[in-house]
Amino acid sequence: MQHFSLYELNQKIKSVLSAELEPTYWVIAEIGEMRVGQNGHCYLDLVEKNEDYLYAKIRATIWSSTFRGLGAWFESITGESLRSGLKILAQVEVKFHHLYGLSLNVKDIDAQFTLGERALKRQQVINQLVEDGVFEMNQALTLSEVPQRLAVISSPAAAGLGDFMDQLSGNRFGYGFKIDLFKAKMQGNEAAESIIQALHRIYELYERHPRYDCVVIIRGGGAQVDLDCFDNYDLAAHVAQFPLPIITGIGHERDETVIDLVANTRKKTPTAVAEFLIGQLQTFEARLDELARSLIQITENTLAEQDYRLEKLKSALKLSVVSRLLNQTHQLDQLKISLKNTSITKLAHQQDQIGQLRSSLEQSSRRMMQEQALKLESTGKLIQLLDPETILERGFSITYADGIPLQNAKQLPIGTQITTKTRSAVYLSRLEKTIPSKNA
């Protein structure tokens, strides 16, 4: 049985490979690990995997003489530098070294393939969002006409955040904005999850009380590779389904990320977002001014119309009043004539009644006077008959006791001096005895 030393076997492998393989191959692979040495050489692990399952792996090298030009050219085309996790189409030369084993020397990289891979991955995310029925949900929300209460998602250290804040606070119209910052990582592998967590915090506040008009996601530009997190499906799905309008200002000019496509409003930079918000308020204010002018014009027209109507009513009222006054004057004249005639008739009737009453009163007065004269005459005769002098003339006398006419002598004590008056003389006497009358 033939035996080989390890060196001899490796040399045979190298000889066979050299004889059987083409000088170079174009290979699709993902950069698993990558480092650049102090000597400028780039050392790679090229892998092929599906999710977490690794199918193949091989070492590769880009020598410094090639890496200097190839790396710069690749970045100029794709907007990003070579990095771990990037899928590439590389032209490689298969090498086998008796000490270091099998490896690949990278001669060239097709940058267009990488662009296509990114575009394909991005399109797959977009297609999935459309298939899930969420792609246009945030776009369908109506942005407030006066978006002043802002929930801003950004890194506190982002230059774009400072530009955004300065633009809003220093706007020449003096508009005020209430801004709450929700901190998040805006690049790297953890950025998508960090932004999702910020959206969750905003949503929790929104559920308790709708305190925001919209959400603003901003950063300050950067390399194309730094923007890959904004093509993440989970992040894009959260943005698309968020109940508040989302405005993006990622800070890149050339391409749109997936969250730009699903957001309610997309602006290129944070400054552009600030200008947009200020413009919204300015448009609203201009509309208010226009409405105010329209209201003033309508009011002036209405007042002019009402003045005209009032003038017409005043003229009509004046004519009506004059006509009514004339009518009332005529009626008053008629009433005055009627009252005069009625008064004359009534006065004549009253005068007749007064005449009749006066005649009746005169007759009654004469009759009463005659009757009273007869009564007076009869009374006078009676008084004359009852006059003491007349009585004395007829032969009677009047007896007085102490100056008082005596009517009952029984009441006088014996010895009382009495006076008796006759027609011709007055007699003084003293009571000695009282003799009762037969009629007493």
GUKE-56188 format. One record per residue (C-alpha): residue number from 1; residue in three letters; x, y, z. Coordinates in nm, 3 decimals, always signed. Layout:
N
- NUM | ala | X | Y | Z
...
! end
This chain:
440
- 1 | met | +0.000 | +0.000 | +0.000
- 2 | gln | +0.137 | +0.342 | -0.103
- 3 | his | +0.194 | +0.596 | +0.171
- 4 | phe | +0.213 | +0.980 | +0.151
- 5 | ser | +0.340 | +1.233 | +0.390
- 6 | leu | +0.098 | +1.509 | +0.479
- 7 | tyr | +0.302 | +1.758 | +0.284
- 8 | glu | +0.305 | +1.523 | -0.018
- 9 | leu | -0.073 | +1.482 | +0.004
- 10 | asn | -0.129 | +1.857 | +0.024
- 11 | gln | +0.100 | +1.904 | -0.273
- 12 | lys | -0.097 | +1.646 | -0.468
- 13 | ile | -0.424 | +1.817 | -0.377
- 14 | lys | -0.277 | +2.146 | -0.490
- 15 | ser | -0.158 | +1.991 | -0.817
- 16 | val | -0.498 | +1.833 | -0.887
- 17 | leu | -0.683 | +2.152 | -0.807
- 18 | ser | -0.456 | +2.357 | -1.026
- 19 | ala | -0.507 | +2.116 | -1.314
- 20 | glu | -0.883 | +2.074 | -1.278
- 21 | leu | -1.010 | +2.420 | -1.174
- 22 | glu | -1.062 | +2.731 | -1.382
- 23 | pro | -0.837 | +3.028 | -1.307
- 24 | thr | -1.132 | +3.217 | -1.148
- 25 | tyr | -1.500 | +3.170 | -1.055
- 26 | trp | -1.786 | +3.408 | -0.981
- 27 | val | -1.930 | +3.299 | -0.648
- 28 | ile | -2.238 | +3.423 | -0.456
- 29 | ala | -2.175 | +3.429 | -0.083
- 30 | glu | -2.236 | +3.627 | +0.233
- 31 | ile | -1.956 | +3.791 | +0.425
- 32 | gly | -1.965 | +3.609 | +0.759
- 33 | glu | -1.673 | +3.778 | +0.931
- 34 | met | -1.439 | +4.048 | +0.807
- 35 | arg | -1.130 | +4.225 | +0.937
- 36 | val | -0.863 | +4.447 | +0.786
- 37 | gly | -0.511 | +4.386 | +0.907
- 38 | gln | -0.242 | +4.644 | +0.975
- 39 | asn | -0.081 | +4.546 | +0.648
- 40 | gly | -0.398 | +4.653 | +0.460
- 41 | his | -0.503 | +4.299 | +0.367
- 42 | cys | -0.874 | +4.216 | +0.413
- 43 | tyr | -0.952 | +3.877 | +0.564
- 44 | leu | -1.299 | +3.729 | +0.514
- 45 | asp | -1.509 | +3.428 | +0.600
- 46 | leu | -1.747 | +3.365 | +0.310
- 47 | val | -2.055 | +3.164 | +0.406
- 48 | glu | -2.377 | +3.030 | +0.260
- 49 | lys | -2.666 | +2.986 | +0.501
- 50 | asn | -3.042 | +2.972 | +0.528
- 51 | glu | -3.168 | +3.151 | +0.835
- 52 | asp | -2.942 | +3.010 | +1.109
- 53 | tyr | -2.833 | +2.695 | +0.921
- 54 | leu | -2.482 | +2.713 | +0.774
- 55 | tyr | -2.434 | +2.518 | +0.450
- 56 | ala | -2.083 | +2.617 | +0.354
- 57 | lys | -1.787 | +2.824 | +0.474
- 58 | ile | -1.445 | +2.915 | +0.337
- 59 | arg | -1.170 | +3.164 | +0.412
- 60 | ala | -1.100 | +3.442 | +0.162
- 61 | thr | -0.849 | +3.721 | +0.126
- 62 | ile | -0.847 | +4.051 | -0.057
- 63 | trp | -0.488 | +4.156 | -0.082
- 64 | ser | -0.416 | +4.518 | +0.006
- 65 | ser | -0.319 | +4.607 | -0.351
- 66 | thr | -0.667 | +4.498 | -0.463
- 67 | phe | -0.862 | +4.601 | -0.150
- 68 | arg | -0.764 | +4.969 | -0.166
- 69 | gly | -0.924 | +5.025 | -0.504
- 70 | leu | -1.197 | +4.762 | -0.485
- 71 | gly | -1.330 | +4.876 | -0.148
- 72 | ala | -1.349 | +5.243 | -0.253
- 73 | trp | -1.514 | +5.157 | -0.583
- 74 | phe | -1.770 | +4.928 | -0.417
- 75 | glu | -1.865 | +5.200 | -0.168
- 76 | ser | -1.901 | +5.462 | -0.442
- 77 | ile | -2.146 | +5.238 | -0.627
- 78 | thr | -2.350 | +5.095 | -0.340
- 79 | gly | -2.320 | +5.378 | -0.091
- 80 | glu | -2.175 | +5.146 | +0.174
- 81 | ser | -1.849 | +4.974 | +0.251
- 82 | leu | -1.790 | +4.601 | +0.257
- 83 | arg | -1.911 | +4.457 | +0.588
- 84 | ser | -2.027 | +4.145 | +0.765
- 85 | gly | -2.373 | +4.028 | +0.667
- 86 | leu | -2.348 | +4.167 | +0.314
- 87 | lys | -2.429 | +3.935 | +0.025
- 88 | ile | -2.188 | +3.971 | -0.265
- 89 | leu | -2.103 | +3.830 | -0.606
- 90 | ala | -1.723 | +3.793 | -0.602
- 91 | gln | -1.470 | +3.680 | -0.860
- 92 | val | -1.239 | +3.443 | -0.676
- 93 | glu | -0.930 | +3.239 | -0.739
- 94 | val | -0.910 | +2.902 | -0.561
- 95 | lys | -0.586 | +2.855 | -0.370
- 96 | phe | -0.454 | +2.563 | -0.173
- 97 | his | -0.155 | +2.608 | +0.055
- 98 | his | +0.018 | +2.307 | +0.209
- 99 | leu | +0.030 | +2.489 | +0.545
- 100 | tyr | -0.286 | +2.705 | +0.548
- 101 | gly | -0.514 | +2.480 | +0.347
- 102 | leu | -0.788 | +2.584 | +0.104
- 103 | ser | -0.879 | +2.953 | +0.062
- 104 | leu | -1.002 | +3.204 | -0.196
- 105 | asn | -0.835 | +3.514 | -0.329
- 106 | val | -1.096 | +3.778 | -0.416
- 107 | lys | -1.010 | +3.947 | -0.744
- 108 | asp | -1.328 | +4.151 | -0.805
- 109 | ile | -1.677 | +4.216 | -0.665
- 110 | asp | -1.988 | +4.295 | -0.870
- 111 | ala | -2.138 | +4.598 | -0.692
- 112 | gln | -2.452 | +4.586 | -0.907
- 113 | phe | -2.532 | +4.241 | -0.769
- 114 | thr | -2.524 | +4.379 | -0.414
- 115 | leu | -2.749 | +4.664 | -0.518
- 116 | gly | -2.984 | +4.414 | -0.674
- 117 | glu | -2.981 | +4.195 | -0.365
- 118 | arg | -3.070 | +4.491 | -0.144
- 119 | ala | -3.341 | +4.599 | -0.385
- 120 | leu | -3.474 | +4.243 | -0.398
- 121 | lys | -3.480 | +4.214 | -0.020
- 122 | arg | -3.642 | +4.555 | +0.006
- 123 | gln | -3.903 | +4.460 | -0.256
- 124 | gln | -3.979 | +4.138 | -0.069
- 125 | val | -4.051 | +4.343 | +0.245
- 126 | ile | -4.276 | +4.578 | +0.044
- 127 | asn | -4.460 | +4.285 | -0.115
- 128 | gln | -4.517 | +4.126 | +0.225
- 129 | leu | -4.659 | +4.453 | +0.365
- 130 | val | -4.893 | +4.480 | +0.066
- 131 | glu | -4.996 | +4.116 | +0.102
- 132 | asp | -5.067 | +4.172 | +0.473
- 133 | gly | -5.293 | +4.465 | +0.379
- 134 | val | -5.107 | +4.720 | +0.595
- 135 | phe | -4.892 | +4.905 | +0.340
- 136 | glu | -5.122 | +5.209 | +0.303
- 137 | met | -5.279 | +5.216 | +0.651
- 138 | asn | -5.073 | +5.504 | +0.793
- 139 | gln | -5.096 | +5.694 | +0.465
- 140 | ala | -5.477 | +5.681 | +0.497
- 141 | leu | -5.468 | +5.873 | +0.827
- 142 | thr | -5.547 | +6.244 | +0.814
- 143 | leu | -5.270 | +6.465 | +0.946
- 144 | ser | -5.390 | +6.740 | +1.178
- 145 | glu | -5.421 | +7.081 | +1.014
- 146 | val | -5.229 | +7.224 | +1.309
- 147 | pro | -4.963 | +6.961 | +1.400
- 148 | gln | -4.805 | +7.121 | +1.707
- 149 | arg | -4.792 | +6.832 | +1.957
- 150 | leu | -4.506 | +6.611 | +1.837
- 151 | ala | -4.370 | +6.276 | +1.955
- 152 | val | -4.016 | +6.267 | +1.813
- 153 | ile | -3.818 | +5.943 | +1.780
- 154 | ser | -3.445 | +6.005 | +1.742
- 155 | ser | -3.108 | +5.964 | +1.900
- 156 | pro | -3.029 | +6.251 | +2.140
- 157 | ala | -2.685 | +6.274 | +1.978
- 158 | ala | -2.816 | +6.294 | +1.622
- 159 | ala | -2.711 | +6.612 | +1.444
- 160 | gly | -3.040 | +6.609 | +1.258
- 161 | leu | -3.231 | +6.637 | +1.588
- 162 | gly | -3.055 | +6.962 | +1.672
- 163 | asp | -3.128 | +7.104 | +1.326
- 164 | phe | -3.492 | +6.998 | +1.363
- 165 | met | -3.532 | +7.160 | +1.706
- 166 | asp | -3.355 | +7.481 | +1.602
- 167 | gln | -3.571 | +7.513 | +1.292
- 168 | leu | -3.894 | +7.478 | +1.491
- 169 | ser | -3.799 | +7.696 | +1.787
- 170 | gly | -3.658 | +7.974 | +1.569
- 171 | asn | -3.936 | +7.991 | +1.310
- 172 | arg | -4.003 | +8.348 | +1.202
- 173 | phe | -4.379 | +8.317 | +1.250
- 174 | gly | -4.350 | +8.253 | +1.623
- 175 | tyr | -4.543 | +7.925 | +1.610
- 176 | gly | -4.513 | +7.716 | +1.926
- 177 | phe | -4.459 | +7.340 | +1.928
- 178 | lys | -4.484 | +7.090 | +2.216
- 179 | ile | -4.213 | +6.828 | +2.158
- 180 | asp | -4.153 | +6.507 | +2.354
- 181 | leu | -3.838 | +6.312 | +2.262
- 182 | phe | -3.846 | +5.931 | +2.268
- 183 | lys | -3.488 | +5.809 | +2.257
- 184 | ala | -3.393 | +5.529 | +2.020
- 185 | lys | -3.092 | +5.391 | +1.836
- 186 | met | -3.100 | +5.507 | +1.477
- 187 | gln | -2.845 | +5.273 | +1.317
- 188 | gly | -2.701 | +4.926 | +1.363
- 189 | asn | -2.854 | +4.587 | +1.428
- 190 | glu | -3.048 | +4.705 | +1.735
- 191 | ala | -3.197 | +5.015 | +1.573
- 192 | ala | -3.518 | +4.856 | +1.438
- 193 | glu | -3.614 | +4.705 | +1.774
- 194 | ser | -3.520 | +5.027 | +1.956
- 195 | ile | -3.748 | +5.233 | +1.732
- 196 | ile | -4.029 | +4.978 | +1.775
- 197 | gln | -3.997 | +5.009 | +2.154
- 198 | ala | -4.022 | +5.390 | +2.122
- 199 | leu | -4.341 | +5.346 | +1.917
- 200 | his | -4.480 | +5.120 | +2.192
- 201 | arg | -4.413 | +5.387 | +2.457
- 202 | ile | -4.589 | +5.650 | +2.246
- 203 | tyr | -4.885 | +5.417 | +2.188
- 204 | glu | -4.923 | +5.350 | +2.562
- 205 | leu | -4.949 | +5.726 | +2.623
- 206 | tyr | -5.185 | +5.766 | +2.326
- 207 | glu | -5.418 | +5.496 | +2.466
- 208 | arg | -5.452 | +5.682 | +2.796
- 209 | his | -5.486 | +6.027 | +2.644
- 210 | pro | -5.450 | +6.141 | +2.280
- 211 | arg | -5.179 | +6.397 | +2.353
- 212 | tyr | -4.995 | +6.395 | +2.016
- 213 | asp | -5.089 | +6.507 | +1.665
- 214 | cys | -4.825 | +6.295 | +1.492
- 215 | val | -4.499 | +6.100 | +1.532
- 216 | val | -4.173 | +6.223 | +1.375
- 217 | ile | -3.886 | +5.979 | +1.304
- 218 | ile | -3.564 | +6.164 | +1.221
- 219 | arg | -3.188 | +6.113 | +1.199
- 220 | gly | -2.905 | +6.303 | +1.040
- 221 | gly | -2.804 | +6.114 | +0.729
- 222 | gly | -2.512 | +5.869 | +0.721
- 223 | ala | -2.384 | +5.584 | +0.510
- 224 | gln | -2.624 | +5.372 | +0.310
- 225 | val | -2.551 | +5.071 | +0.526
- 226 | asp | -2.668 | +5.267 | +0.831
- 227 | leu | -3.010 | +5.292 | +0.674
- 228 | asp | -3.071 | +4.919 | +0.633
- 229 | cys | -3.256 | +4.911 | +0.966
- 230 | phe | -3.530 | +5.125 | +0.810
- 231 | asp | -3.600 | +4.847 | +0.558
- 232 | asn | -3.675 | +4.603 | +0.840
- 233 | tyr | -4.013 | +4.431 | +0.798
- 234 | asp | -4.115 | +4.443 | +1.167
- 235 | leu | -4.034 | +4.814 | +1.194
- 236 | ala | -4.212 | +4.893 | +0.867
- 237 | ala | -4.520 | +4.693 | +0.980
- 238 | his | -4.534 | +4.886 | +1.310
- 239 | val | -4.502 | +5.220 | +1.128
- 240 | ala | -4.768 | +5.123 | +0.872
- 241 | gln | -5.020 | +5.021 | +1.140
- 242 | phe | -4.951 | +5.298 | +1.390
- 243 | pro | -5.272 | +5.492 | +1.483
- 244 | leu | -5.105 | +5.834 | +1.454
- 245 | pro | -4.970 | +5.984 | +1.130
- 246 | ile | -4.593 | +5.929 | +1.106
- 247 | ile | -4.357 | +6.173 | +0.935
- 248 | thr | -4.006 | +6.055 | +0.841
- 249 | gly | -3.693 | +6.262 | +0.790
- 250 | ile | -3.418 | +6.002 | +0.770
- 251 | gly | -3.167 | +6.235 | +0.611
- 252 | his | -3.080 | +6.074 | +0.280
- 253 | glu | -3.134 | +6.213 | -0.064
- 254 | arg | -3.090 | +5.922 | -0.305
- 255 | asp | -3.322 | +5.642 | -0.194
- 256 | glu | -3.636 | +5.592 | +0.001
- 257 | thr | -3.642 | +5.336 | +0.281
- 258 | val | -3.940 | +5.110 | +0.334
- 259 | ile | -4.062 | +5.311 | +0.635
- 260 | asp | -4.053 | +5.620 | +0.411
- 261 | leu | -4.288 | +5.439 | +0.175
- 262 | val | -4.538 | +5.332 | +0.442
- 263 | ala | -4.527 | +5.652 | +0.650
- 264 | asn | -4.800 | +5.913 | +0.623
- 265 | thr | -4.554 | +6.180 | +0.505
- 266 | arg | -4.193 | +6.148 | +0.391
- 267 | lys | -3.940 | +6.431 | +0.388
- 268 | lys | -3.572 | +6.397 | +0.297
- 269 | thr | -3.413 | +6.559 | +0.603
- 270 | pro | -3.505 | +6.660 | +0.959
- 271 | thr | -3.485 | +7.024 | +0.852
- 272 | ala | -3.729 | +6.951 | +0.571
- 273 | val | -3.967 | +6.792 | +0.825
- 274 | ala | -3.949 | +7.106 | +1.040
- 275 | glu | -4.015 | +7.326 | +0.736
- 276 | phe | -4.310 | +7.104 | +0.643
- 277 | leu | -4.464 | +7.136 | +0.993
- 278 | ile | -4.413 | +7.513 | +0.992
- 279 | gly | -4.566 | +7.523 | +0.645
- 280 | gln | -4.871 | +7.331 | +0.769
- 281 | leu | -4.931 | +7.594 | +1.038
- 282 | gln | -4.863 | +7.873 | +0.792
- 283 | thr | -5.115 | +7.725 | +0.547
- 284 | phe | -5.370 | +7.692 | +0.826
- 285 | glu | -5.308 | +8.051 | +0.936
- 286 | ala | -5.339 | +8.171 | +0.577
- 287 | arg | -5.665 | +7.982 | +0.546
- 288 | leu | -5.786 | +8.141 | +0.870
- 289 | asp | -5.688 | +8.482 | +0.733
- 290 | glu | -5.874 | +8.408 | +0.412
- 291 | leu | -6.177 | +8.290 | +0.608
- 292 | ala | -6.155 | +8.605 | +0.821
- 293 | arg | -6.143 | +8.820 | +0.507
- 294 | ser | -6.434 | +8.626 | +0.361
- 295 | leu | -6.625 | +8.665 | +0.688
- 296 | ile | -6.554 | +9.039 | +0.690
- 297 | gln | -6.666 | +9.066 | +0.327
- 298 | ile | -6.980 | +8.862 | +0.394
- 299 | thr | -7.048 | +9.072 | +0.705
- 300 | glu | -7.000 | +9.396 | +0.512
- 301 | asn | -7.224 | +9.272 | +0.231
- 302 | thr | -7.484 | +9.157 | +0.482
- 303 | leu | -7.471 | +9.488 | +0.666
- 304 | ala | -7.501 | +9.680 | +0.338
- 305 | glu | -7.795 | +9.461 | +0.238
- 306 | gln | -7.955 | +9.509 | +0.578
- 307 | asp | -7.894 | +9.886 | +0.560
- 308 | tyr | -8.068 | +9.888 | +0.222
- 309 | arg | -8.355 | +9.683 | +0.360
- 310 | leu | -8.375 | +9.910 | +0.665
- 311 | glu | -8.390 | +10.215 | +0.439
- 312 | lys | -8.668 | +10.052 | +0.241
- 313 | leu | -8.846 | +9.956 | +0.561
- 314 | lys | -8.796 | +10.307 | +0.696
- 315 | ser | -8.945 | +10.458 | +0.380
- 316 | ala | -9.229 | +10.208 | +0.384
- 317 | leu | -9.281 | +10.268 | +0.756
- 318 | lys | -9.281 | +10.643 | +0.702
- 319 | leu | -9.542 | +10.612 | +0.430
- 320 | ser | -9.740 | +10.373 | +0.646
- 321 | val | -9.720 | +10.607 | +0.945
- 322 | val | -9.823 | +10.908 | +0.736
- 323 | ser | -10.108 | +10.712 | +0.584
- 324 | arg | -10.211 | +10.584 | +0.923
- 325 | leu | -10.188 | +10.931 | +1.076
- 326 | leu | -10.405 | +11.070 | +0.799
- 327 | asn | -10.650 | +10.787 | +0.851
- 328 | gln | -10.648 | +10.838 | +1.227
- 329 | thr | -10.683 | +11.214 | +1.183
- 330 | his | -10.983 | +11.157 | +0.959
- 331 | gln | -11.130 | +10.915 | +1.210
- 332 | leu | -11.065 | +11.166 | +1.491
- 333 | asp | -11.239 | +11.437 | +1.290
- 334 | gln | -11.533 | +11.203 | +1.236
- 335 | leu | -11.535 | +11.118 | +1.605
- 336 | lys | -11.511 | +11.488 | +1.694
- 337 | ile | -11.810 | +11.573 | +1.474
- 338 | ser | -12.001 | +11.272 | +1.604
- 339 | leu | -11.906 | +11.359 | +1.963
- 340 | lys | -12.008 | +11.721 | +1.908
- 341 | asn | -12.342 | +11.620 | +1.762
- 342 | thr | -12.395 | +11.365 | +2.037
- 343 | ser | -12.296 | +11.619 | +2.300
- 344 | ile | -12.535 | +11.879 | +2.160
- 345 | thr | -12.815 | +11.626 | +2.149
- 346 | lys | -12.736 | +11.500 | +2.496
- 347 | leu | -12.704 | +11.856 | +2.631
- 348 | ala | -13.038 | +11.952 | +2.482
- 349 | his | -13.194 | +11.643 | +2.633
- 350 | gln | -13.030 | +11.716 | +2.968
- 351 | gln | -13.147 | +12.077 | +2.949
- 352 | asp | -13.503 | +11.954 | +2.889
- 353 | gln | -13.471 | +11.722 | +3.185
- 354 | ile | -13.323 | +12.001 | +3.397
- 355 | gly | -13.609 | +12.232 | +3.294
- 356 | gln | -13.861 | +11.969 | +3.386
- 357 | leu | -13.684 | +11.904 | +3.716
- 358 | arg | -13.666 | +12.277 | +3.789
- 359 | ser | -14.038 | +12.324 | +3.718
- 360 | ser | -14.118 | +12.019 | +3.931
- 361 | leu | -13.885 | +12.144 | +4.204
- 362 | glu | -14.042 | +12.492 | +4.200
- 363 | gln | -14.390 | +12.344 | +4.233
- 364 | ser | -14.276 | +12.107 | +4.510
- 365 | ser | -14.096 | +12.393 | +4.688
- 366 | arg | -14.399 | +12.620 | +4.674
- 367 | arg | -14.621 | +12.342 | +4.802
- 368 | met | -14.380 | +12.255 | +5.080
- 369 | met | -14.342 | +12.622 | +5.175
- 370 | gln | -14.716 | +12.661 | +5.189
- 371 | glu | -14.749 | +12.353 | +5.405
- 372 | gln | -14.467 | +12.471 | +5.635
- 373 | ala | -14.625 | +12.820 | +5.655
- 374 | leu | -14.952 | +12.660 | +5.766
- 375 | lys | -14.766 | +12.443 | +6.019
- 376 | leu | -14.577 | +12.750 | +6.148
- 377 | glu | -14.898 | +12.946 | +6.176
- 378 | ser | -15.066 | +12.659 | +6.365
- 379 | thr | -14.761 | +12.615 | +6.586
- 380 | gly | -14.749 | +12.991 | +6.652
- 381 | lys | -15.113 | +12.989 | +6.757
- 382 | leu | -15.046 | +12.692 | +6.981
- 383 | ile | -14.743 | +12.860 | +7.133
- 384 | gln | -14.947 | +13.176 | +7.182
- 385 | leu | -15.217 | +12.974 | +7.361
- 386 | leu | -14.957 | +12.811 | +7.582
- 387 | asp | -14.783 | +13.140 | +7.663
- 388 | pro | -14.807 | +13.199 | +8.043
- 389 | glu | -14.920 | +13.553 | +7.983
- 390 | thr | -15.203 | +13.431 | +7.769
- 391 | ile | -15.289 | +13.176 | +8.038
- 392 | leu | -15.288 | +13.452 | +8.301
- 393 | glu | -15.508 | +13.663 | +8.074
- 394 | arg | -15.760 | +13.387 | +8.081
- 395 | gly | -15.780 | +13.407 | +8.467
- 396 | phe | -15.528 | +13.138 | +8.562
- 397 | ser | -15.236 | +13.186 | +8.804
- 398 | ile | -14.886 | +13.039 | +8.833
- 399 | thr | -14.736 | +12.933 | +9.164
- 400 | tyr | -14.360 | +12.932 | +9.220
- 401 | ala | -14.160 | +12.781 | +9.498
- 402 | asp | -13.806 | +12.917 | +9.516
- 403 | gly | -13.851 | +13.056 | +9.163
- 404 | ile | -13.951 | +12.723 | +9.017
- 405 | pro | -14.305 | +12.662 | +8.883
- 406 | leu | -14.484 | +12.446 | +9.139
- 407 | gln | -14.636 | +12.130 | +9.000
- 408 | asn | -14.666 | +11.904 | +9.312
- 409 | ala | -14.720 | +12.069 | +9.652
- 410 | lys | -14.675 | +11.735 | +9.829
- 411 | gln | -14.306 | +11.767 | +9.782
- 412 | leu | -14.286 | +12.101 | +9.968
- 413 | pro | -14.228 | +12.113 | +10.338
- 414 | ile | -14.473 | +12.303 | +10.561
- 415 | gly | -14.370 | +12.662 | +10.599
- 416 | thr | -14.228 | +12.698 | +10.250
- 417 | gln | -14.273 | +13.050 | +10.110
- 418 | ile | -14.451 | +13.038 | +9.777
- 419 | thr | -14.524 | +13.304 | +9.514
- 420 | thr | -14.848 | +13.318 | +9.316
- 421 | lys | -14.864 | +13.526 | +9.001
- 422 | thr | -15.196 | +13.644 | +8.841
- 423 | arg | -15.267 | +13.876 | +8.549
- 424 | ser | -15.298 | +14.176 | +8.777
- 425 | ala | -15.083 | +14.099 | +9.088
- 426 | val | -14.820 | +13.879 | +9.260
- 427 | tyr | -14.905 | +13.723 | +9.599
- 428 | leu | -14.660 | +13.600 | +9.860
- 429 | ser | -14.779 | +13.324 | +10.102
- 430 | arg | -14.649 | +13.047 | +10.329
- 431 | leu | -14.753 | +12.683 | +10.307
- 432 | glu | -14.939 | +12.574 | +10.610
- 433 | lys | -15.115 | +12.259 | +10.499
- 434 | thr | -15.132 | +12.034 | +10.195
- 435 | ile | -15.477 | +11.895 | +10.099
- 436 | pro | -15.467 | +11.615 | +9.842
- 437 | ser | -15.676 | +11.658 | +9.525
- 438 | lys | -15.952 | +11.416 | +9.448
- 439 | asn | -15.778 | +11.327 | +9.124
- 440 | ala | -15.442 | +11.272 | +9.295
! end
